[in-house]
Amino acid sequence: MTLQESDKFATKAIHAGEHVDVHGSVIEPISLSTTFKQSSPANPIGTYEYSRSQNPNRENLERAVAALENAQYGLAFSSGSATTATILQSLPQGSHAVSIGDVYGGTHRYFTKVANAHGVETSFTNDLLNDLPQLIKENTKLVWIETPTNPTLKVTDIQKVADLIKKHAAGQDVILVVDNTFLSPYISNPLNFGADIVVHSATKYINGHSDVVLGVLATNNKPLYERLQFLQNAIGAIPSPFDAWLTHRGLKTLHLRVRQAAVSAIKIAEFLASDKENVVAVNYPGLKTHPNYDVVLKQHRDALGGGMISFRIKGGAEAASKFASSTRLFTLAESLGGIESLLEVPAVMTHGGIPKEAREASGVFDDLIRISVGIEDTEDLLEDIKQALKQATS
Ligand code: P1T
C-alpha cells in the first residue's frame, strides 16, 4: 500500500510506516532480535545491523510520526525527556537557549540542572514574543516553545517566533523546537509554522493508553536529523521494539481519541468558566475567551482546544486537594493524554520542583488543578466534575 500526497490524516495514521514481511502479516510482527545477519564482514543482508542503531518496529514508528507531522525524518527515544536531553546534548558547549517559562517541570529541570553542566545556559520568559529580541545573544543556539504550555495552556504563535529568530539571529543557526505533546499531530503541525524540530512525549496522546513511556521528534532539516540520529545511537536512549510497536498501534487511533477528548473538554471548560462561584479562572485554548484564541484559529485543526484543561478553584490549596480526592472517574495521577481521564495538582506534583516564585510567575498557583480529559462519556465526565466541585467547595 503506497500512501498518496492527497491522503488525509486518518488514512496516514493507519497506513504510514507500514511494515513489509515475507509472510504477508497484516499486523506488524515484533522484531526482538538485537542483531542482524551479515553475509560478509560489514555487509548486513538487509538494512539492519544492531538494534540500538535501528530496528524494524522503531523505524516504522518513526516513519509514521514523521508522516503525521509533515516531516521527512523522525526519531524515537526511550522517553520524552530523553528526546529533550538528546536535542540539548546536540548544542555546542557554551551555548545559550531561550525557553518559554511555563514548560513541563522535567524540561525545566533538564535546562537548569543538567544542560548547564555542559555549559548550556537558559533564559526563561513568560512573554516570548516581546522578550526574544533582547534575549538573543551571540551564542544563542536554541529556542524552546511548548504550545499550549503545561499546565497553564498558553498558546504561542510559532510563525511569529520563527520570524523573530530570522530577523534577530540571522546566520546564527538557531533551532526552533516546539513541544507538541499537548495537542498531538492531529490538532497541530508546528513544522508548518516554521519550527525546525517538533517533539512529543509519546507517553501521552500518541501512544494514548498510559502503558508506554516513549519520546519522538520529527524534522525536515537533514543535517539536524543526521546529527540527532548520530546522538540517538551514541547515547543509546532508544525505546524497546515492544514499546515502539505498542506506540505505533496507539498512534493508529490518535485522530479518534483526540477528537473525542476535545469534544468533552470544551463542554467541561464551558461549565467551569460559567461557575463563577467556585472557579477563579479557566485555562482552555478552545474557549473563545482564551487570550490567544486568534492563534488557536490559525494553528489548531478546526480550532480544537485539545483534551487538557487547567483551572483555579476557590478555597486555595485545600480546596484543590479536596477536589482532587473527590472525583469518581478522573483518577488522581500524573501524566495525561490517555483514554482514561486523569487529574493532578501541578504545584505539588508535576511542577513541584520549580521554585515557588518562578512557578507563580507563570501562573502555577497552589489552587491550580490540571485535568486530562479522556474518552469516557461526555455527560458522565461533566457530572463527575460537578459533584467533585460541590464536595470541594461546600
Ligand atoms: O514523561 P516523558 O515521556 O519523559 O515526557 C516528558 C514530557 C515532555 N513534554 C511535556 C509537555 C510533558 O508533559 C512531559 C511529561 N509530562 C508529564 C508526565 C505530566 O504529567 O505533565
Residues whose N, C-alpha, C, O or C-beta is under 5 A from the ligand:
A	BS01	P1T	S79 G80 S81 Y104 N150 D179 T181 S201 T203 L214 E334 S335 L336 T350
